[in-house]
Amino acid sequence: MGDIKREYDSIVSRAETNSMDSSFFNYDCNGERLGRVVYFSDEQGLRLIRHTYSEYSHFSATEEYFLKGGSLFFVLYNQTSWRFEGEGKTRDDVTEKRFYILGGKAVKCLEKKFSVKSPASVNALSPMAENTDTDCASLEDVKVKFELLNKYRGREKYPECLEE
């Protein structure tokens, strides 16, 4: 787990400081779902696929797929939906999922759920929310999403709407 955390930290740091090559494409599914897929690479090859999207105006998500040696080792999902709650106030419902992977198999899966009422910050409350161990059965769905995103890397023509 320590090796996964160190590799994750290194990739995130390098992606945030533009220390890796990157390419991206945007898609628009008739205004219902809008998204961007960014591929980050270095001398070792593809290291991170970051998929951000929103559906209508009340849901947004980021999916991050981390690779080493061409294999997934960590996946992070962050999904936020919001709604009005009282006069001029909103409530964000956040779900974070983490998949720790060794040799193509999930060794640990965590989920964190919390709500944030405006004007509080999601970033401030996330570290305080409790992680719970979850069943890793959904790793197969994660791999399918990863393969879908990975198949568009390096193409000259990108889809108008990302298949699901």
N, C-alpha and C positions, 0 to 999 in steps of 0.2 A: 504493500500500500504506500509505503514511503517513496519508492521509486516512481510510482504512478503520480503522486503529488508533485515530486520534483520535476518530472517531465512535463506535466500539466503547467506548472508555474513558469517554466522556461518558455514553452510555446506561447502562452498567453502574453508574457512580457515581450517577446520578440514580435508578436502580431501587433501589440499596442504601440510599439515604437517603430513600426514599419521596417523591421529588420529582416523581413521575409518577402519573397516575391509573392504577388497576389494577382488574381484575376477574378472577375465576377460577372454575373448576369442578373438582370431584373426580370420579373414576370408579372403579368396582370391577368387574372382569371375573370375577365368581364367586370372588373371593379369589385368583385366579391371577395377575392383573396389577392393580395399584393405581396410580393416578396423579393428578396435578394439572396443569392447564393454566392459566397466568397470562398475561394480556394487559396490557402496559404501554403507555400512550398519553400524548401531550402535545399541545401546540397544533398540532404538525405531523401528528398522526394516530397510528396504530399504530407503535410503535418496536421492540417486543420481544415475542416469544412465548417463554415458558419452559415447557417440558414436562418434568416429572420423573415417573419411574415406577419401579416395582420389579416383578420377577417372582419369585414365591415369596420365599425369604429370601436367596438367593445371588446375585442380580443387581439392580443399580440403574443408572439412567441419567438424564442431563439433556441435553436438546436445547434449544439457544437459537438463535432466528431473529431477526436484527437487520435493521431496515428503515429506509430513508430515502426520503422521497417516495413511499411505497407500494411500494417495490421492495426485494427482498432484496439486502444487500450483504455479509453475513457470516453464517456458520452455524458453531456450535460444538457438537460432540457429545462427551460424556464418559460412558463406560460402564465399570462396575466389576463384576467377578464375584469371589467369594471362595470359598475352600475351607480346610478344616483341613489343617495341615501340621505334624505332630508333636503332642506332648502340649501342649495349651493354646495352641497357636500357630496363626495363620491367615496366609494369603497372599492378597493382593488383586492381581488382574490388571487393569490399567487400559489403556484405549484412548481416546485423544483424537483427534478429527478436526476439521480446520478447513477451511472452504471460503471463499475470498475471491472475491467476485462483482462484476463490473462489467457493466452493460448486460445483465443476465440470463445472462451467461456466466461460468463459473469461470475466473479468471485464475491461481489458484494453489490447490493442495490439499495439505494437510500431514497427516501422521499420526504419532502418538507412542504407543509401547507400552512399558510398564514394569510391573514387579511390586514389591510392597511386602510385606515380612514384618512381622507385628506385633512390637513395638508402634510401629513407625515410622509417620510421617505421610505420607499421599499428597500433601498440599499441600507438604510439604518436599521431596519427591523429584521432583515433576512438573517444576519448572524445570530440573533437571539432566538429564532424559531428552532424548535426541536426536530432533528432528523429521526426518521423511523426506518427500520429495516423493512424492506418489501420483497415480495416474490420477484425473482429475476426472469420469470417466464416471458415477459414482454421483450426480452433481448432479441428474439427473432424478428419482431416487428421493427425494432430499432435497426437491425442489420438490413432489412428490406429498404427502409428509408435511406440509410447510408448508401446502399448500392444504387438507388435511384439518383441521388444527388451526385454520386461519383461518376455515373455514366455520362453526365453532361460536361465533365471537366475537359478542357482543351478543344471543345467543338467550335466550329466556326459559326454554326447556327444554333441558337438556343430556343427552347420552347416558349411560346406565348403564355401558356398556362402549364404549370408543373403538374405532371401526372401524380396520382396518389395510388 
